[in-house]
Amino acid sequence: EDDSSQPVEVPKDKLLGGLLAAGFDERSCLSRYQSVLYGKALIREPSSYLISRLRRYEALHKRCGPFTGSYNKTVELLKSGQQIGPSDCNYLVWLSCSGLGNKILTLASAFLYALLTNRVLLVDRGADMTNLLCEPFPEVSWLIPIDFPLTSQFGGFNRKSVHSYGNMLKNNSSQISVSPFLYLHLVHDYTNLDKLFFCDQDQTSIQQVPWLIMKSNNYFIPSLFLIPSFEEELRNLFPEMETVFHFLGRYLFHPTNQAWGLITRYYQAYLAKADEKIGIQIRVFEKGNAPYHQHILDQILACTLKENLLPEINPKKHIITPPGKNNSKAVLLTSLNSEYSDKLRDMYWEHPTVTGEIIGVSQPSHEGYQKFGNHMQNVKAWSEMYLLSLTDKLVTSSLSTFGYVAQGLGGLKPWILVKPVNETAPDPPCQRAISMEPCFHAPPFYDCKNKRGTDTGLLVPHVRHCEDVSLGLKLV
Ligand code: GDP
């Protein structure tokens, strides 16, 4: 599928300051070393400690990953159901669930947890991830082999599973440290017992289990920062806490050549030549077809005007400016519905702007509604998140993990559209994010030491409540 007669252009800082490992085959995943060609270097330098831990992880992955001697041995023990205790290779299996934005955020969370606990991360190939993302680690795959003995149970794991950490605590707690595997249910509907995952004492017993199977649809990294035994390591890895997803995302998530084709063609056709690129991500959470609402367009206009992202139009004058003299702005709008960008584009076509700037508006796709398990929609969704990350300024919708991925990869602090109440554009229409980090929507509110409820958003200055989800947590 790849045209190997084409020369491959490889830029100078292709390794992103050492974040990426050298030595991958460039053609099989062009995006890995070409991302800097699209105007996006890392916004900060990764710490040398992060770089060394990533190299150490890669070595572990190579030693313990699928089909290595250690892997085969650990799988045999799992099959035999013996009580085994920790082995020299321990694993974290990530199961996919929810939409693509959620998946990407939880995969980053799972990887960081694996890194902190010296586990090998293996990825469930179930949900199309193989066609969207390149392999992130050199030489040995991160995909769980098809014949992995628990594969047939993956779909059935939920909060009721007897193997879930919460239910094991309730029914069988003495068996936890000798179980061959444990299911970690970190989906938003998790129980208070499942939430004890975020306590140090519980981490000690979980650490004894060689196979952890994790399902989540949340960016749970903020709560890892509240676990005392991880604190120092996390500070060393990420001296600036708001760069966590930025670095992990740019390290892990490289679009496959198919997705990279969609991204680069679109970028060159619609974005590259503009003086400034503005991303607007519209996500309306309603059942069925994604509707158009006038109050949401009003809100977008109010926000972009108030924050000086886009100029006002001059409805009365026919001002003609000669070619080549004007600043141009390219607006990349993403939405399941096409009307927002149609109307915005018409507005800037039918009228001049008061500043004389030329505004072009484009939208890659308008899929109508969220289709689960549709390959091309996933490729488009991934391409659009990535394209949004390549903009200079970004406006996002409240609550949307789609927007979080874009802002994190791009190192952008977005303007978040405030959720409207009673179908009117709120005032102020949008609010600048306090950091570029994604929000953990459903964190635990528990004080592990004193065994009582507590507001975990008030414990340390770098873990705060989110702008868009008042009960959520985010790193700043
Ligand atoms: P969230 O629901 O906004 O948190 O984001 P997710 O990515 O987890 O789930 C929404 C899914 O709906 C995406 O993965 C896409 O499949 C689809 N979707 C939502 N908005 C868009 C959009 O603007 N463009 C495209 N192509 N797909 C979208």
Boltz pocket constraint, residues with backbone or C-beta under 6 A from the ligand:
constraints:
  - pocket:
      binder: B
      contacts: [[A, 98], [A, 99], [A, 100], [A, 101], [A, 102], [A, 103], [A, 282], [A, 283], [A, 334], [A, 335], [A, 336], [A, 365], [A, 367], [A, 369], [A, 370], [A, 371], [A, 377], [A, 378], [A, 380], [A, 381], [A, 384], [A, 399], [A, 400], [A, 401], [A, 402], [A, 403]]
      max_distance: 6.0
